[in-house]
């Protein structure tokens, strides 16, 4: 499936573009989701997180990469490309620490 076809598929299962969540405007997934409230879609015979597919479409992200696709907006169902960034597990963890969503800092780390 091409990136454009997948983009249309994602848009069909999303709230209108003018929708706001937590005061932030973005593309919000309304289809299937994980127990952690991340959107999921089946693509090429596999299940993928919607925000990772969005990064594949817009950021040329490798879907098989071990890197994370992190949310600037902290809305798990958001797949707005401008709200996403590529980072390591540590980048994702430190981002959650800065936003007060992680219980502890790793030993020796400061923000």
N, C-alpha and C positions, 0 to 999 in steps of 0.2 A: 504494500500500500504506500502510495506517495505521501509526502509530508502535507501537501495541500488537502488530500482526501482525509487524512487523519485530523487535520485542523478543523475541517467541516464537521467531522464526527464529534470532536470535542465540543464544538460550539453548539451542536444540537442538544447536548446534555448539560447545558450550563444555563444559569440565570441570565437575564438580559444584562448587557454591559453597564447599564446605569445602576446596578445593584451595589449596595454598600454592606460590608460586614465589619464590625468593630470600627466603624468610622472610616473604612478604607474602601475605595472603589476598586473592583477587580472582577476577573472572570471566575465565577464560583461554580464548581462542579455539582451536579444534582443527581448523578448516576450512582452506581455501586461504590461502596467505600469499605475501607478496612475498619477494624475495631478501634483504631486510633483516629478515625475520621479523616483519613487521606483518601482521595478519589482513586479508583482503580478502573482500568480498561484492559480488555484483551486485545492483543496486537501481535501479529506474526506468531500465533499459537501460544503466546505467553501472557501472563498477567503482569501489568506494569502500573506503577503509580502515575497518576495523570500529570503531576507537576514534572516528573522526569520526561514524559513524552512531550510535554510543552517545551522543555529545554532542548530536546532533540530537534523539534521543529524550528524553534527560534534561535537557539544558541549553538546549533550543530553539536550538541552533546552526544557522546557515545552511550547508548543505553546499557551497554555491558560494563561501563566504568564502575569502579569501586567508589568513586567520589560521590558526594552527596549533592542533592539539589536542595538548597536551603531557602526558606521563606523570609524575606524582609518584613512581611506583613504579619507573620505568625498566624495565618489562617490556613489550616491544613488542606481545605478544599479549594484554595485559590490556585489557579494555574496561569495567572497573568504574568507574561514574560518579564515585565519590568519589576515584578516583585520577587523574582528568583535570582539566586546566584549559586555558582558552583563552589564547593568547598570540601575540605576533608572532614572526617568525623570530628576531629578536634576543633576545626572552624565552626562546625555546627554546634558543638557543645559550648564553646566560648561565647557564641552568639546567644545561646539560651541563658548563659550565666549573666551576660550583660543586661539581658531583658528580665532578669529575675525569675526565670522559669526552671533553673537547675538548683538542686539542693546544695551541692558542694562544688568547690573548685578542685581541680586535680592538685595534688600536693606539689608545691613549688611554683605554681602558676599564679600570676597576678594580672589583673586587667587594668 
